[in-house]
Amino acid sequence: MNKNLLCMLLLLLAGSVSAQEKWELLFNGKNLKGWERLNGKADYKVVDGMIVGTARLHTANTFLATKKSYGDFILEFDFKIDDGFNSGVQVRSQSRKDYRDGRVHGYQFEIDPSARAWTGGIYDEARRGWLYPLAFNVPAKKAFKRAAWNRARVEAIGHSVRTWVNGVPCADLWDDMDSEGFIALQVHAIGKKDDEGKTVCWRNIRICTTDVEKYRSPAAPEVMEVNAVINTLSPREATDGWKLLWNGKTTEGWRGAKLPAFPEKGWSITDGILKVHKSGGAESANGGDIVTVKKYRNFMLKVDFRITKGANSGIKYFVDSNLNKGEGSAIGCEFQILDDENHPDAKLGVKGNRTLASLYDLIPSDKSGDFYFDKEGFNTALVIVRGNKVEHWLNGVKVVEYERNNQMWNALVAYSKYKNWPDFGNLAEGNILLQDHGDEVFFKNIKIKELK
């Protein structure tokens, strides 16, 4: 072979090798050196080059954790799990005496062989709960293979945590809660005798901590990003044209729906959370509704909200604050916020059109399929307006879709509580409103993207 050609081939080979991630094995295939068991008493054994975790009755969630902590990394592993069981892999996680006496907590790559199929989602173990349920990325639910080995990839780089299952992008989280921590394999607690002995297995566990930015996977714009950093815009959101509708600190950009300024009572701001106070359950009878100073025409509106037991509130749009100067709420189309289980309004109206996420008193929300609601934590409402076409989404699932400014819409309004308000819902633009319905409700992460 020509010497020059040989040199070129060697250089190309060297370049190819240097372009690959530098992997470190976290499991040597022989024993559990470098790992320690935390919290529960489930069993972990090495069998034929894999770690086998076995469910055990009468014990808490059990974790096999690395003794070393990791910050920015790319993690890959194979996993297989028995049907009817649940598991996960912790990343950037902690176990400290000052937090629930050492309870393992932090980000978890979910392993879920149930019909829900949220494998690859991100759960905040023993802390905030679901950060990225796969309701936000329904196509990714098909990536997991039951009763077979699956390949996982987790990229934790800066505030970004992204996951893949069998090469399919699953979760895209932006969060600043933890910058480093251990990696741990979970055997979930069980409550039934029939589940004792079920297993979850891992093998080929490896990590890259060198030049991780260089090896970051390309962006997947089709996968929704969840920004869990309160009242901020992620770089992706800023690039995509999102803006904060509320800055998380002041009342700038908002006023009372029937006032020239923000209400002096009934609302408060604490630690980046906007709260409407409990005052007896009447419409706009305390501080009153609040609206944006600016009006909006075509937009995507995101609002994170948390309800309390029996609470009623709403997010309104196409609001004309000059209508209804008397008692009650300002007039506009409403994304209903309601505790369906404990508030009587859920049973009123027609066919559930006053329930959670419905277009209030007009169109019921579709709570079938991948619908998901966190009764204890925050949930994300999304309203999309493109001309006369409007959609309601809750936690990544479309629950209402309609078109206004037509004969069918006007007929629908004619049989609703809005029948006496002229041209209801047909405004070209309007204010956005958060409702005071006399119940304690919390809001944060209020963002808008104006559309052409």
DOLONU-501064 format. One record per residue (C-alpha): residue number from 1; y, z, x. Coordinates in nm, 3 decimals. Each point is the difference from the previous one (the first is absolute). Last residue first. Layout:
NUM  Y  Z  X;
...
This chain:
452  3.579  1.312  -4.893;
451  -0.165  0.338  0.030;
450  0.158  0.337  0.078;
449  -0.229  0.247  0.169;
448  0.040  0.357  -0.115;
447  -0.102  0.342  0.122;
446  -0.028  0.354  -0.139;
445  -0.219  0.193  0.246;
444  0.023  0.328  -0.193;
443  -0.015  0.138  -0.355;
442  -0.112  0.329  -0.158;
441  -0.043  0.093  -0.367;
440  0.073  0.327  -0.181;
439  0.039  -0.063  -0.372;
438  0.316  -0.023  -0.213;
437  -0.022  -0.377  -0.050;
436  0.243  -0.084  0.280;
435  -0.073  -0.363  0.076;
434  0.047  -0.200  0.317;
433  0.198  -0.317  -0.065;
432  0.052  -0.346  0.149;
431  0.315  -0.177  -0.115;
430  0.005  -0.342  -0.161;
429  -0.031  -0.374  0.038;
428  -0.061  -0.313  -0.210;
427  -0.041  0.221  -0.307;
426  -0.283  -0.090  -0.235;
425  -0.166  0.340  -0.029;
424  0.170  0.091  -0.329;
423  0.211  -0.278  -0.151;
422  0.185  0.245  -0.227;
421  -0.148  0.351  -0.026;
420  -0.133  0.059  -0.351;
419  -0.357  -0.111  0.077;
418  -0.034  0.229  0.302;
417  -0.243  0.243  -0.167;
416  -0.246  -0.289  -0.018;
415  -0.100  -0.261  -0.259;
414  0.301  -0.227  0.059;
413  -0.055  0.031  0.377;
412  -0.335  -0.176  -0.030;
411  0.157  -0.277  -0.212;
410  0.271  -0.046  0.263;
409  -0.262  -0.030  0.272;
408  -0.202  -0.257  -0.195;
407  0.309  -0.209  -0.071;
406  0.112  -0.015  0.362;
405  0.233  0.184  0.236;
404  -0.278  0.212  0.152;
403  -0.328  -0.074  0.175;
402  -0.270  0.260  0.057;
401  -0.240  0.155  0.249;
400  -0.118  0.361  0.002;
399  -0.261  0.188  0.210;
398  0.005  -0.177  0.336;
397  -0.181  0.223  0.250;
396  0.152  0.100  0.335;
395  0.056  0.365  -0.084;
394  0.155  -0.085  -0.337;
393  0.136  -0.348  -0.067;
392  0.227  -0.117  -0.281;
391  0.082  -0.372  -0.023;
390  0.291  -0.199  -0.142;
389  0.059  -0.370  -0.061;
388  0.342  -0.088  -0.146;
387  0.164  -0.067  0.334;
386  -0.232  0.137  0.265;
385  -0.020  0.375  -0.051;
384  -0.258  0.213  0.180;
383  -0.033  0.372  -0.077;
382  -0.206  0.216  0.236;
381  -0.093  0.362  -0.063;
380  -0.160  0.190  0.285;
379  -0.176  0.332  -0.058;
378  0.070  0.340  0.153;
377  -0.247  0.285  -0.018;
376  -0.187  0.220  -0.247;
375  -0.110  -0.237  -0.275;
374  -0.062  -0.286  0.244;
373  -0.041  -0.317  -0.209;
372  -0.234  -0.296  0.062;
371  -0.059  -0.321  -0.196;
370  -0.260  -0.221  0.174;
369  -0.151  -0.138  -0.319;
368  0.145  0.141  -0.320;
367  0.332  0.178  -0.054;
366  0.182  -0.295  -0.156;
365  0.346  0.126  -0.094;
364  0.104  -0.015  -0.364;
363  0.282  -0.240  -0.103;
362  0.303  0.085  -0.220;
361  0.067  0.371  -0.055;
360  0.056  0.052  0.374;
359  -0.107  -0.286  0.220;
358  -0.308  0.196  0.100;
357  -0.037  0.173  0.338;
356  -0.128  0.324  -0.160;
355  -0.048  -0.009  -0.376;
354  0.251  -0.098  -0.268;
353  -0.160  -0.334  -0.084;
352  -0.335  0.168  -0.064;
351  -0.112  -0.216  -0.293;
350  0.328  0.040  -0.191;
349  0.246  0.290  0.043;
348  -0.124  0.357  0.012;
347  -0.307  0.141  0.175;
346  0.154  -0.001  0.349;
345  0.317  0.156  -0.145;
344  -0.192  0.326  -0.052;
343  0.015  0.092  0.372;
342  -0.301  0.168  0.162;
341  -0.254  -0.266  0.090;
340  0.239  -0.293  0.027;
339  0.230  0.181  0.243;
338  0.277  -0.255  -0.025;
337  0.219  -0.241  0.195;
336  0.071  -0.311  -0.208;
335  0.141  -0.308  0.170;
334  0.289  -0.052  -0.238;
333  0.209  -0.296  -0.116;
332  0.355  0.117  -0.063;
331  0.217  0.231  -0.211;
330  0.151  0.326  0.125;
329  -0.182  0.313  -0.116;
328  0.086  0.222  -0.291;
327  0.318  0.113  -0.169;
326  0.305  -0.225  -0.035;
325  0.147  -0.264  0.232;
324  -0.293  -0.223  -0.085;
323  0.088  -0.331  0.163;
322  0.257  -0.007  0.280;
321  -0.271  0.089  0.251;
320  -0.161  -0.340  -0.048;
319  -0.338  0.041  0.168;
318  -0.195  -0.307  0.107;
317  -0.231  0.251  0.171;
316  -0.142  0.339  -0.093;
315  -0.224  0.239  0.193;
314  -0.140  0.273  -0.221;
313  -0.051  0.366  -0.074;
312  -0.247  0.227  -0.180;
311  -0.185  0.298  0.143;
310  -0.293  0.188  -0.154;
309  -0.112  0.142  0.333;
308  0.230  -0.109  0.283;
307  0.061  -0.359  0.104;
306  0.036  -0.159  0.340;
305  0.191  -0.321  0.065;
304  0.026  -0.269  0.269;
303  0.235  -0.278  -0.104;
302  -0.019  -0.366  0.102;
301  0.220  -0.273  -0.153;
300  -0.055  -0.371  0.059;
299  0.301  -0.199  -0.112;
298  0.173  -0.264  -0.207;
297  0.319  0.109  -0.185;
296  0.135  0.333  0.125;
295  0.306  0.208  -0.087;
294  0.168  0.232  0.249;
293  0.104  0.360  -0.065;
292  -0.364  0.085  -0.046;
291  -0.078  0.218  -0.298;
290  -0.059  0.369  -0.071;
289  -0.124  0.143  -0.329;
288  0.141  0.328  -0.129;
287  0.067  0.329  0.173;
286  -0.128  0.191  -0.302;
285  -0.052  -0.179  -0.333;
284  -0.108  -0.343  0.128;
283  -0.301  -0.006  -0.231;
282  -0.131  0.344  -0.095;
281  -0.292  0.166  0.177;
280  0.131  0.355  0.032;
279  0.201  0.001  0.321;
278  -0.224  -0.072  0.297;
277  0.196  -0.138  0.292;
276  0.010  -0.357  0.128;
275  -0.091  0.004  0.367;
274  0.093  -0.233  0.287;
273  -0.214  0.074  0.306;
272  0.130  -0.047  0.356;
271  -0.044  0.365  0.095;
270  0.178  0.121  -0.316;
269  0.230  -0.206  -0.224;
268  0.094  0.132  -0.345;
267  0.048  -0.122  -0.357;
266  0.078  0.183  -0.326;
265  0.355  0.094  0.088;
264  0.320  -0.158  0.135;
263  -0.105  -0.345  -0.114;
262  0.093  -0.286  0.238;
261  0.338  -0.159  -0.073;
260  0.163  -0.222  -0.266;
259  -0.230  0.148  -0.266;
258  -0.216  -0.137  -0.279;
257  -0.282  -0.132  0.219;
256  0.090  0.261  0.260;
255  0.073  -0.151  0.338;
254  -0.196  -0.149  0.293;
253  0.085  -0.197  0.316;
252  0.056  0.310  0.213;
251  -0.163  0.309  -0.148;
250  -0.078  0.142  0.345;
249  -0.298  0.061  0.229;
248  -0.297  -0.223  -0.084;
247  0.194  -0.324  0.056;
246  -0.060  -0.138  -0.349;
245  -0.033  -0.372  -0.072;
244  -0.135  -0.050  0.350;
243  -0.016  -0.368  0.083;
242  -0.291  -0.246  0.024;
241  0.060  -0.344  0.152;
240  -0.341  -0.084  0.149;
239  0.124  0.080  0.352;
238  0.109  0.346  -0.113;
237  -0.334  0.059  -0.170;
236  -0.193  -0.109  0.310;
235  0.209  0.220  0.227;
234  -0.072  0.293  -0.233;
233  0.281  0.106  -0.232;
232  0.059  0.369  -0.049;
231  0.015  0.250  -0.285;
230  -0.313  0.193  0.100;
229  -0.226  -0.145  0.265;
228  -0.306  -0.098  -0.206;
227  0.066  -0.376  0.017;
226  -0.290  -0.181  -0.164;
225  -0.045  -0.360  0.111;
224  -0.159  -0.255  -0.232;
223  -0.248  -0.237  0.163;
222  0.085  -0.370  -0.040;
221  0.237  0.026  0.295;
220  -0.289  0.069  0.240;
219  0.172  0.055  0.334;
218  -0.194  -0.101  0.309;
217  -0.233  0.258  0.154;
216  0.145  0.226  0.271;
215  -0.151  -0.082  0.340;
214  0.322  -0.004  0.201;
213  0.134  0.302  -0.183;
212  -0.321  0.182  0.098;
211  0.070  -0.042  0.371;
210  -0.258  0.268  0.085;
209  -0.139  0.241  -0.260;
208  -0.308  -0.196  -0.113;
207  -0.273  0.191  -0.183;
206  -0.373  -0.040  -0.055;
205  -0.262  0.116  -0.248;
204  -0.301  -0.233  0.016;
203  -0.191  0.209  -0.256;
202  0.057  0.202  -0.317;
201  -0.231  0.118  -0.277;
200  0.051  0.164  -0.339;
199  -0.286  0.184  -0.160;
198  -0.129  0.145  -0.323;
197  -0.219  0.308  0.055;
196  0.142  0.201  -0.286;
195  0.142  -0.227  -0.269;
194  -0.260  0.092  -0.265;
193  0.089  0.370  0.041;
192  0.350  -0.071  -0.131;
191  0.334  0.131  0.124;
190  0.050  -0.189  0.323;
189  0.243  0.049  0.289;
188  0.089  -0.314  0.193;
187  -0.141  -0.074  0.343;
186  0.300  -0.114  0.198;
185  0.022  -0.158  0.345;
184  0.303  0.114  0.200;
183  0.270  -0.151  0.222;
182  0.246  0.246  0.151;
181  0.377  0.006  -0.023;
180  0.315  -0.197  0.068;
179  0.326  -0.121  -0.155;
178  -0.039  0.187  -0.327;
177  0.227  -0.002  -0.309;
176  0.199  -0.312  0.088;
175  -0.139  -0.256  -0.245;
174  -0.022  -0.378  -0.053;
173  -0.336  -0.091  -0.154;
172  -0.172  -0.340  -0.022;
171  -0.348  0.028  -0.150;
170  -0.284  -0.250  -0.043;
169  0.003  -0.299  0.237;
168  -0.342  -0.174  -0.011;
167  -0.182  -0.026  0.336;
166  -0.308  0.187  -0.119;
165  0.221  0.281  -0.128;
164  0.355  0.015  0.139;
163  0.260  0.275  0.023;
162  0.368  0.040  0.085;
161  0.202  0.305  0.109;
160  0.359  -0.071  0.106;
159  0.244  0.276  0.097;
158  -0.067  -0.056  0.371;
157  -0.325  -0.190  0.040;
156  -0.311  0.110  -0.187;
155  -0.227  -0.305  -0.032;
154  -0.327  0.074  -0.179;
153  -0.295  -0.239  0.004;
152  -0.321  0.038  -0.198;
151  -0.328  -0.192  0.017;
150  -0.256  0.043  -0.278;
149  -0.374  0.061  0.020;
148  -0.187  -0.046  -0.324;
147  -0.095  0.188  -0.319;
146  0.323  -0.114  -0.168;
145  0.218  -0.257  0.173;
144  0.375  0.071  0.008;
143  0.237  -0.299  -0.003;
142  0.015  -0.042  -0.379;
141  0.252  0.281  -0.047;
140  0.240  -0.192  0.224;
139  0.094  -0.230  -0.291;
138  0.140  0.305  -0.190;
137  0.267  0.092  0.254;
136  0.229  0.268  -0.147;
135  -0.281  0.128  -0.224;
134  -0.159  0.041  0.341;
133  0.148  0.348  0.017;
132  0.260  0.032  0.279;
131  0.160  0.343  0.033;
130  -0.251  0.191  -0.213;
129  0.009  0.378  0.043;
128  0.301  0.176  0.149;
127  -0.171  0.278  0.202;
126  -0.372  0.079  0.019;
125  -0.089  -0.353  0.118;
124  0.278  -0.258  -0.022;
123  -0.197  -0.295  -0.136;
122  0.026  -0.354  0.134;
121  -0.197  -0.284  -0.160;
120  -0.266  -0.184  0.197;
119  -0.273  0.067  -0.255;
118  0.165  0.027  -0.342;
117  -0.293  -0.144  -0.196;
116  0.055  0.165  -0.341;
115  -0.362  -0.086  -0.082;
114  -0.102  0.253  0.265;
113  -0.076  -0.082  0.365;
112  0.316  0.178  0.124;
111  0.070  0.045  0.370;
110  0.369  0.087  0.032;
109  0.184  -0.019  0.332;
108  0.154  0.346  0.003;
107  0.344  0.104  0.117;
106  0.056  0.372  0.047;
105  -0.155  0.339  -0.064;
104  -0.284  0.210  0.133;
103  0.029  0.355  -0.132;
102  0.067  0.239  0.290;
101  0.105  0.308  -0.192;
100  0.186  -0.191  -0.272;
99  0.253  -0.129  0.252;
98  0.110  0.261  0.256;
97  -0.347  0.013  0.154;
96  0.020  -0.369  0.079;
95  -0.238  -0.292  -0.053;
94  0.175  -0.336  0.028;
93  -0.050  -0.370  -0.064;
92  0.132  -0.312  0.172;
91  -0.299  -0.181  -0.151;
90  -0.264  0.137  -0.236;
89  -0.300  -0.214  -0.091;
88  -0.129  0.009  -0.355;
87  -0.277  0.100  -0.234;
86  -0.134  -0.026  -0.352;
85  -0.354  -0.009  -0.141;
84  -0.149  -0.162  -0.308;
83  -0.137  -0.290  0.200;
82  -0.102  0.089  0.356;
81  0.241  -0.086  0.278;
80  0.021  -0.239  0.295;
79  0.265  -0.009  0.271;
78  0.096  -0.208  0.303;
77  0.300  0.102  0.210;
76  0.333  -0.128  0.134;
75  0.313  0.190  0.096;
74  0.327  -0.149  0.128;
73  0.229  0.264  0.142;
72  0.337  0.173  0.007;
71  -0.032  0.378  0.015;
70  -0.343  0.141  0.076;
69  -0.131  0.355  0.024;
68  -0.309  0.104  0.195;
67  -0.272  0.234  -0.118;
66  -0.113  -0.275  -0.237;
65  -0.086  0.132  -0.344;
64  -0.320  0.025  -0.203;
63  0.134  0.108  -0.338;
62  -0.154  0.192  -0.289;
61  0.130  0.022  -0.355;
60  -0.102  0.344  -0.125;
59  -0.353  0.135  -0.028;
58  -0.225  0.102  -0.287;
57  -0.226  -0.305  0.004;
56  -0.049  -0.218  0.308;
55  0.072  -0.366  0.053;
54  -0.131  -0.160  0.321;
53  0.207  -0.163  0.273;
52  -0.189  -0.242  0.224;
51  0.159  -0.103  0.330;
50  -0.159  -0.318  0.134;
49  -0.194  -0.102  0.310;
48  -0.347  0.038  -0.150;
47  0.078  0.338  -0.161;
46  0.277  0.234  0.118;
45  0.042  0.290  -0.239;
44  0.278  0.143  -0.216;
43  -0.079  0.262  -0.264;
42  0.234  0.147  -0.261;
41  0.132  0.347  0.075;
40  0.368  -0.026  -0.092;
39  0.336  0.055  0.176;
38  -0.030  -0.178  0.336;
37  -0.282  -0.143  0.214;
36  0.083  -0.099  0.358;
35  -0.009  -0.329  0.193;
34  0.035  -0.090  0.369;
33  -0.378  -0.002  0.059;
32  -0.179  -0.070  -0.325;
31  -0.313  -0.153  0.152;
30  -0.163  -0.331  0.090;
29  0.201  -0.292  -0.138;
28  0.293  0.072  0.232;
27  0.247  0.058  -0.284;
26  0.374  -0.034  0.060;
25  -0.050  -0.315  0.209;
24  0.321  -0.115  0.169;
23  0.120  -0.357  -0.056;
22  0.251  -0.202  0.199;
21  0.106  -0.266  -0.251;
20  -0.049  -0.359  0.109;
19  0.272  -0.216  0.160;
18  -0.102  0.113  0.350;
17  -0.344  -0.154  -0.050;
16  0.143  -0.335  -0.108;
15  0.243  -0.004  0.289;
14  -0.281  0.067  0.246;
13  -0.205  -0.280  -0.150;
12  0.294  -0.239  0.020;
11  0.061  0.096  0.364;
10  -0.368  -0.048  0.084;
9  -0.001  -0.341  -0.168;
8  0.311  -0.105  0.193;
7  -0.151  0.114  0.328;
6  -0.317  -0.200  -0.068;
5  0.205  -0.311  -0.078;
4  0.188  0.037  0.329;
3  -0.329  0.040  0.192;
2  -0.154  -0.313  -0.159;
1  -0.353  0.077  -0.116;
